[in-house]
Amino acid sequence: MISPFLVLAIGTCLTNSLVPEKEKDPKYWRDQAQETLKYALELQKLNTNVAKNVIMFLGDGMGVSTVTATRILKGQLHHNPGEETRLEMDKFPFVALSKTYNTNAQVPDSAGTATAYLCGVKANEGTVGVSAATERSRCNTTQGNEVTSILRWAKDAGKSVGIVTTTRVNHATPSAAYAHSADRDWYSDNEMPPEALSQGCKDIAYQLVHNIRDIDVIMGGGRKYMYPKNKTDVEYEIDEKARGTRLDGLDLVNIWKSFKPRHKHSHFIWNRTELLTLDPHNVDYLLGLFEPGDMEYELNRNNVTDPSLSEMVVVAIQILRKNPKGFFLLVEGGRIDHGHHEGKAKQALHEAVEMDRAIGQAGSMTSLEDTLTVVTADHSHVFTFGGYTPRGNSIFGLAPMLSDTDKKPFTAILYGNGPGYKVVGGERENVSMVDYAHNNYQAQSAVPLRHETHGGEDVAVFSKGPMAHLLHGVHEQNYIPHVMAYAACIGANLDHCTPASSAGSLAAGPLLLPLALFPLSILF
């Protein structure tokens, strides 16, 4: 067993040795603060331009503790201590907090929250694209309670629209952009109960192709839900789990192709090589399905067959920005959430680092003058890190002390609950006896669960570009798409928009309106 005195001695040594010389001088901190103050004063000159483009980055499960740990990891990947590193989202001038609860849940799920931040209406847990009048799994409560999303409002305004995700394209987050479903798990008709099918409800993959037929860019996983049951997958020919799932025999990829005008260039692709060899100037519609289910974790990704999130985002923007009226793009770092649920913090945080890379790529391809970018999360997780770790301590490393109760070491990262709860010989597992730096190491948890749970605290909302200052305090989560729509002059609240505003600034008067209250549940 490691000596507690040795651990403390090492921690003290690290603490002293990792303080950069410049940080020992008070002038360094004073100058830094004055520069920050100068920048803050510049923000009084509000950007009231019309947002020609709107990009929303959604880190699924990316609570504040995940953001902080991601910042440290990003720095350490560049051989720095990490704490002083700036994420791309850290550079955004405006930050707010979002209250994430669902209408029937204190701690929310990704479906009800997606309905809030995409459709502008809070909803019940497990439902997408419907109001709280719809009860989960009850098909007959859906009709008449559908609500549309900002993706639909943008398309109706003549903008190009896109969805990019590392999960299935019919998973909870992306599905709220186009579907209306009483149950987020109705990926294909194979997952639906007979009662729902007999009552006329459609699965989410079907709705992806049929509800908004001219979504310009769709990229992610979820191939198997588009094909007839037992159809062999193009990539995993001998894997039965990768085969098609549809009971209705439909080939939704072919149907997607048939809906596109003949004079337009439509492309279906399934691997990274096809994506990177596309000429965006000759692509009008793109459907990229790179895995049968969710895409692989970034750490496990096959660099030949699977593109990274940032690679997908670059191609999406190249295609969408051809529209002179602009675009709306939803980007989801969806597997941050999955890593946390599995207790695999290393997987989760590397997913978040990759999303931050994608945010940087998008920023380099767009302008603050005409592009509103919003970065947020749907909910948090019971993920934390602590233990009085010294500066520069590996984010996946040990705390510099032993427990004063069981005399065993512990990692800085821990979960409140989850699959990492392990008892060996009637005692907590000794983590010094396992490889806690492994990509799939499951961090210890206080309560045993097969899957770690979401957290219920507020999440951050980072924003930059036109009207970003309207995200400024503690807001209900459903407020977010109202701001994006207001900035872009789309949706129902157009009183502040004039013909001239499309090329200039928005009128000042209507900024005083209670934005969170105006109606945007437009049915189609």
C-alpha atoms as one frame of an Amber mdcrd trajectory, in Angstrom:
protein
   0.000   0.000   0.000   1.186   3.543  -0.773   2.448   5.476   2.240   0.244
   8.487   3.040   3.350  10.495   3.899   4.859   9.733   0.492   1.663  10.787
  -1.258   1.546  14.067   0.665   5.222  14.732   0.044   4.795  14.179  -3.675
   1.749  16.447  -3.698   3.642  19.239  -1.920   6.567  18.890  -4.341   4.253
  19.065  -7.337   2.430  22.067  -5.925   5.656  24.034  -5.540   7.215  22.977
  -8.831   4.175  23.620 -11.025   3.681  27.287 -10.173   4.968  29.179 -13.243
   7.448  31.910 -12.355   5.290  34.626 -13.930   2.384  33.704 -11.642   4.470
  34.433  -8.559   4.522  38.115  -9.533   1.352  40.037  -8.502   1.761  42.184
 -11.622   0.903  39.189 -13.805  -2.529  38.811 -12.207  -3.219  42.550 -12.093
  -2.342  43.008 -15.759  -4.464  40.014 -16.698  -7.430  41.402 -14.786  -7.050
  44.837 -16.401  -7.003  43.291 -19.875 -10.125  41.347 -19.025 -11.758  44.520
 -17.735 -10.859  46.371 -20.913 -12.445  43.611 -22.970 -15.556  43.627 -20.784
 -15.980  47.370 -21.301 -15.848  46.837 -25.055 -18.845  44.522 -24.741 -21.003
  47.539 -23.902 -21.062  48.096 -27.658 -23.763  45.510 -28.256 -23.905  43.510
 -31.464 -27.463  44.099 -32.658 -26.963  42.811 -36.180 -29.317  40.283 -37.699
 -27.974  36.758 -37.368 -27.790  35.465 -40.914 -26.502  32.179 -39.512 -27.210
  30.401 -36.232 -25.094  27.518 -34.930 -26.090  25.630 -31.806 -23.598  23.303
 -30.159 -25.166  20.935 -27.668 -22.861  18.992 -25.380 -25.126  16.219 -24.155
 -24.552  15.865 -20.418 -21.918  18.630 -20.410 -22.464  20.100 -16.955 -20.201
  22.739 -15.459 -17.941  20.167 -13.790 -17.505  18.493 -17.170 -16.624  21.835
 -18.782 -13.956  22.495 -16.147 -12.470  19.002 -16.399 -12.478  19.283 -20.202
 -10.550  22.547 -19.954  -7.891  20.886 -17.833  -7.685  17.873 -20.134  -7.327
  20.089 -23.203  -4.401  21.883 -21.588  -2.761  18.658 -20.471  -3.052  17.217
 -23.975  -0.876  20.180 -24.993   1.592  19.419 -22.186   0.430  22.282 -19.960
  -0.817  22.129 -16.357  -4.318  22.592 -17.771  -6.151  24.813 -15.302  -5.175
  28.044 -17.095  -6.221  26.730 -20.536  -9.090  28.354 -22.387 -11.670  26.283
 -24.173 -13.167  27.766 -27.329 -16.409  28.242 -25.424 -14.498  30.035 -22.650
 -13.733  32.775 -25.178 -17.404  33.543 -25.756 -18.296  36.938 -24.247 -21.671
  36.055 -22.759 -22.552  33.285 -20.322 -25.906  32.385 -18.785 -27.369  29.544
 -16.772 -30.192  27.316 -17.950 -32.746  25.615 -15.681 -33.037  22.124 -17.093
 -35.983  20.477 -15.335 -38.699  18.807 -17.430 -42.350  19.581 -16.801 -42.688
  16.319 -14.869 -39.090  15.740 -13.740 -36.778  17.544 -11.351 -33.769  15.795
 -12.922 -34.416  15.786 -16.673 -33.719  13.560 -19.638 -32.386  14.518 -23.059
 -35.733  14.348 -24.861 -37.746  16.792 -22.777 -34.774  19.150 -22.643 -34.257
  18.982 -26.424 -37.880  19.988 -26.903 -37.222  22.969 -24.658 -34.045  24.338
 -26.279 -35.135  23.573 -29.858 -38.907  24.078 -29.809 -39.172  26.751 -27.114
 -41.627  24.750 -25.003 -40.887  22.661 -21.917 -42.114  19.082 -22.120 -42.370
  15.794 -20.260 -39.447  13.436 -19.786 -38.995  11.026 -22.677 -41.042  12.968
 -25.255 -39.760  14.934 -28.265 -41.345  17.705 -30.305 -44.584  17.714 -28.312
 -45.973  19.782 -25.468 -46.467  18.611 -21.895 -49.994  17.545 -22.844 -48.397
  14.457 -24.410 -47.689  11.613 -22.008 -44.715   9.339 -22.571 -45.433   6.186
 -24.599 -49.080   7.151 -25.112 -49.448   7.607 -28.854 -53.031   8.835 -28.572
 -51.905  11.927 -26.632 -49.697  13.171 -29.487 -52.070  14.566 -32.101 -52.747
  18.262 -31.669 -49.875  18.677 -29.214 -47.019  18.869 -31.737 -44.613  21.795
 -31.502 -42.119  22.750 -34.180 -38.449  23.605 -33.796 -36.126  26.401 -34.735
 -34.798  24.175 -37.502 -38.268  24.236 -39.057 -38.598  27.996 -38.543 -35.259
  28.527 -40.281 -36.229  26.299 -43.198 -39.555  28.111 -43.566 -37.601  31.379
 -43.735 -35.589  30.090 -46.683 -32.415  29.206 -44.811 -30.445  26.009 -45.229
 -30.521  23.701 -42.215 -28.381  20.891 -40.910 -28.005  18.326 -38.133 -24.665
  16.839 -37.094 -24.378  14.424 -34.180 -22.129  11.696 -32.797 -25.192   9.698
 -31.716 -27.875   8.174 -33.900 -29.536  10.846 -36.052 -32.852   9.710 -34.540
 -31.618   9.976 -30.951 -33.269  12.316 -28.442 -31.395  15.537 -29.205 -31.556
  15.605 -33.022 -35.053  14.115 -33.171 -36.610  17.114 -31.422 -35.548  19.185
 -34.433 -37.883  17.347 -36.812 -40.013  14.702 -35.030 -43.081  14.609 -32.802
 -43.023  11.474 -30.695 -44.551  10.353 -27.429 -41.486   8.216 -26.842 -37.851
   8.986 -27.601 -37.085   5.256 -27.922 -39.272   4.743 -30.990 -36.208   4.791
 -33.269 -37.876   2.577 -35.880 -41.208   0.776 -35.983 -39.407  -2.263 -34.539
 -39.144  -0.456 -31.180 -42.806   0.629 -31.118 -45.628  -1.217 -29.334 -48.447
  -2.584 -31.531 -50.908  -0.177 -29.930 -48.891   2.868 -31.022 -48.580   1.531
 -34.562 -52.310   0.805 -34.771 -53.078   4.322 -33.576 -51.085   5.791 -36.437
 -47.926   7.026 -34.731 -44.776   6.972 -36.845 -41.287   6.062 -35.714 -38.584
   8.726 -35.514 -36.494   7.487 -38.467 -39.610   7.627 -40.652 -40.274  11.175
 -39.476 -36.674  12.193 -40.226 -37.261  11.448 -43.896 -40.894  12.548 -44.200
 -41.579  15.479 -41.843 -39.110  18.016 -43.227 -38.085  16.580 -46.560 -35.549
  19.247 -47.432 -33.152  19.181 -44.479 -29.942  20.009 -46.318 -27.399  18.149
 -44.188 -27.892  15.155 -41.888 -24.847  13.409 -40.412 -24.349  10.945 -37.582
 -25.067   7.302 -36.829 -28.271   5.258 -36.974 -27.984   3.391 -40.274 -29.830
   0.266 -39.174 -33.080   2.097 -38.419 -33.343   3.175 -42.065 -33.416  -0.322
 -43.603 -35.739  -3.370 -43.661 -35.298  -5.911 -40.891 -32.279  -8.177 -41.291
 -30.835  -6.230 -44.253 -27.059  -6.715 -44.089 -25.107  -3.618 -43.082 -22.742
  -2.172 -45.661 -19.844  -2.086 -43.184 -20.449  -4.893 -40.676 -21.638  -7.673
 -42.947 -21.483 -10.499 -40.392 -22.725  -8.535 -37.377 -26.377  -9.391 -36.778
 -26.838  -6.435 -34.422 -25.913  -4.075 -37.259 -28.646  -5.328 -39.569 -31.731
  -3.361 -40.540 -34.549  -3.140 -38.015 -37.611  -1.936 -39.927 -40.733  -4.104
 -39.839 -42.508  -2.126 -42.568 -39.898  -3.125 -45.168 -39.140   0.472 -46.109
 -35.724   1.544 -47.355 -35.701   5.067 -45.971 -32.407   5.955 -47.637 -33.912
   5.314 -51.079 -37.034   7.221 -50.065 -34.822  10.115 -48.947 -33.169  10.099
 -52.366 -36.515   9.984 -54.183 -37.739  13.119 -52.415 -34.884  15.246 -53.783
 -35.360  17.226 -57.032 -33.572  15.667 -59.993 -31.679  18.866 -60.779 -30.182
  18.910 -57.268 -27.079  17.018 -56.178 -27.984  14.582 -53.394 -25.411  12.332
 -51.758 -25.757   9.424 -49.352 -22.431   8.416 -47.765 -21.417   5.995 -45.035
 -17.691   6.500 -44.435 -15.060   9.150 -43.776 -13.342   8.768 -47.148 -16.558
   9.561 -48.988 -17.123  12.577 -46.750 -13.684  14.084 -47.207 -13.693  13.600
 -50.971 -16.978  15.443 -51.459 -16.909  18.734 -53.332 -19.216  20.917 -51.207
 -19.925  23.122 -54.230 -21.578  20.138 -55.884 -23.607  19.005 -52.895 -27.131
  20.277 -52.280 -28.318  17.540 -49.913 -26.180  15.227 -47.803 -27.173  12.210
 -45.721 -24.193  10.683 -43.939 -24.820   7.640 -41.731 -21.482   6.375 -40.482
 -22.509   3.652 -38.013 -25.483   1.280 -37.552 -26.096   2.801 -34.106 -24.246
   5.587 -32.333 -20.857   6.619 -33.679 -17.763   5.309 -31.927 -16.150   7.224
 -29.080 -13.466   9.603 -30.301 -10.793   7.548 -28.538 -11.990   4.398 -30.327
 -12.748   5.968 -33.697 -11.642   4.231 -36.887  -9.866   6.999 -38.782 -10.645
   5.361 -42.115 -14.371   4.751 -41.813 -15.581   7.252 -39.206 -15.164  11.025
 -39.404 -14.612  13.128 -36.305 -17.223  15.613 -35.132 -15.058  18.534 -36.268
 -14.655  17.008 -39.736 -18.420  16.647 -40.080 -18.959  20.220 -38.912 -16.504
  21.635 -41.446 -18.217  19.889 -44.363 -21.671  20.837 -43.074 -20.797  24.522
 -42.932 -19.170  24.413 -46.374 -22.436  23.106 -47.801 -24.863  25.230 -45.795
 -23.126  28.582 -46.201 -23.743  28.584 -49.948 -27.279  29.814 -49.236 -27.320
  33.639 -49.410 -30.107  33.655 -46.817 -27.910  31.857 -44.296 -28.324  28.673
 -42.296 -29.186  27.007 -38.998 -26.950  24.165 -37.833 -27.459  21.917 -34.811
 -24.289  20.146 -33.665 -24.433  17.580 -30.881 -21.495  16.150 -28.985 -23.814
  13.366 -27.955 -21.457  10.774 -26.550 -20.227  12.950 -23.693 -23.427  11.757
 -22.077 -22.808   8.102 -22.907 -19.321   8.167 -21.427 -20.684   9.516 -18.159
 -23.534   7.002 -18.049 -20.967   4.230 -18.346 -18.792   5.811 -15.664 -16.030
   6.219 -18.255 -14.885   9.750 -17.559 -11.944   9.528 -19.953 -14.239   8.734
 -22.856 -16.665  11.501 -21.872 -14.005  14.187 -21.530 -12.271  13.329 -24.791
 -15.667  13.636 -26.489 -15.987  17.106 -24.972 -12.491  18.097 -26.127 -13.434
  17.057 -29.664 -16.607  19.141 -29.496 -14.553  22.127 -28.398 -12.323  21.546
 -31.418 -15.431  21.613 -33.616 -16.516  24.890 -32.004 -13.155  26.370 -32.946
 -13.471  25.129 -36.523 -16.918  26.677 -36.853 -15.639  29.945 -35.448 -12.853
  30.104 -38.019 -15.364  29.594 -40.845 -17.907  32.203 -39.761 -18.050  35.831
 -38.661 -19.143  37.405 -35.395 -20.886  40.043 -37.479 -23.526  37.726 -38.897
 -23.344  34.403 -37.017 -24.859  33.723 -33.615 -23.217  30.751 -31.936 -24.676
  29.189 -28.801 -22.993  26.426 -26.810 -24.889  24.699 -24.029 -25.876  21.369
 -22.494 -29.188  19.653 -22.038 -28.403  18.520 -18.492 -25.543  17.658 -16.175
 -24.292  14.409 -14.618 -23.367  13.339 -11.084 -19.735  13.748 -12.098 -17.227
  15.569  -9.946 -13.526  15.945  -9.315 -11.796  17.054  -6.129  -9.547  15.773
  -3.387  -7.297  18.851  -3.088  -5.273  17.840  -6.140  -2.172  19.957  -6.828
  -1.780  22.211  -9.847  -1.196  20.198 -12.991  -2.374  16.924 -11.472  -3.558
  14.593 -14.225  -7.296  15.044 -14.465  -7.511  11.247 -14.418  -5.000  10.904
 -11.594  -5.095  10.223  -7.859  -5.834  12.700  -5.127  -2.653  13.504  -3.102
  -3.920  11.762   0.022  -5.433   8.560   1.287  -8.916   8.330   2.663  -8.797
   9.031   6.399 -11.470   6.369   6.822 -10.454   3.293   4.833  -6.800   4.332
   4.299  -6.981   3.724   0.545  -6.120   6.079  -2.357  -8.835   7.540  -4.556
  -8.995   9.233  -7.937  -9.817  12.914  -8.253 -12.736  12.030 -10.537 -15.682
  10.337  -8.845 -19.376   9.776  -9.560 -22.297  10.100  -7.186 -23.714   6.878
  -8.567 -23.012   4.443 -11.370 -21.270   1.219 -12.393 -17.942   2.130 -10.781
 -19.092   1.046  -7.311 -16.871  -1.917  -6.426 -16.369  -3.800  -3.183 -13.428
  -6.214  -2.825 -13.226  -8.347   0.281 -15.928  -6.299   1.943 -14.066  -3.012
   1.371 -13.808  -0.306  -1.268 -11.577  -1.377  -4.127  -7.984  -0.185  -3.911
  -7.572   1.879  -7.086  -3.780   1.616  -6.949  -4.253  -2.034  -7.920  -6.059
  -1.202 -11.197  -5.266   0.833 -14.318  -7.235   3.967 -13.526  -5.735   5.716
 -16.597  -7.307   3.190 -18.990  -9.679   4.629 -21.586 -12.538   2.497 -20.258
 -11.784   2.738 -16.538 -15.007   3.222 -14.607 -14.462   5.779 -11.882 -15.644
   4.839  -8.416 -19.150   5.829  -7.413 -20.929   6.214  -4.090 -24.049   4.254
  -5.075 -24.125   1.161  -7.321 -26.153   1.546 -10.506 -25.774  -0.114 -13.888
 -25.925   3.312 -15.496 -24.889   6.563 -13.857 -27.619   9.210 -13.771 -28.064
  12.766 -14.910 -27.590  15.661 -12.515 -30.267  18.247 -11.862 -28.271  21.469
 -11.505 -28.291  24.365 -13.956 -26.017  24.184 -17.007 -24.030  26.930 -18.712
 -25.037  28.712 -21.917 -22.173  30.362 -23.837 -22.995  32.763 -26.678 -21.324
  35.073 -29.190 -22.442  37.035 -32.223 -25.612  39.015 -32.981 -27.905  39.398
 -29.964 -25.765  37.062 -27.866 -26.210  39.467 -24.948 -29.832  38.332 -24.612
 -28.477  35.176 -22.984 -27.314  36.898 -19.838 -28.711  35.521 -16.589 -30.569
  32.526 -15.201 -33.166  31.407 -17.734 -35.658  28.655 -18.303 -34.165  26.327
 -20.894 -37.006  26.920 -23.349 -35.956  30.583 -23.609 -32.909  29.689 -25.726
 -34.567  29.112 -29.146 -36.643  32.252 -28.679 -33.420  34.257 -28.511 -31.938
  32.490 -31.533 -35.122  33.076 -33.546 -35.305  36.727 -32.469 -31.699  37.301
 -33.517 -32.238  35.655 -36.907 -35.651  37.210 -37.628 -37.336  33.835 -38.023
 -40.306  32.226 -36.299 -43.418  34.028 -35.108 -42.021  37.117 -33.381 -40.985
  39.336 -36.274 -42.285  42.711 -35.044 -38.738  43.995 -34.589 -37.681  42.962
 -38.096 -37.856  45.324 -41.044 -36.894  44.793 -44.689 -33.734  46.757 -44.001
 -32.847  44.683 -40.956 -31.719  41.754 -43.073 -28.600  43.694 -43.952 -28.154
  45.690 -40.767 -29.184  45.979 -37.138 -32.422  45.047 -35.448 -34.792  47.646
 -34.068 -34.144  48.521 -30.447 -37.668  48.893 -29.110 -38.926  45.315 -29.063
 -35.899  44.188 -27.076 -37.975  45.029 -24.006 -40.597  42.403 -24.847 -40.862
  39.363 -22.554 -39.267  37.091 -25.128 -39.855  33.872 -23.232 -43.610  34.338
 -23.548 -44.272  34.871 -27.242 -45.901  31.915 -29.054 -43.732  29.803 -31.312
 -45.549  26.459 -31.309 -46.414  26.684 -34.988 -47.856  23.450 -36.333 -47.144
  22.236 -39.851
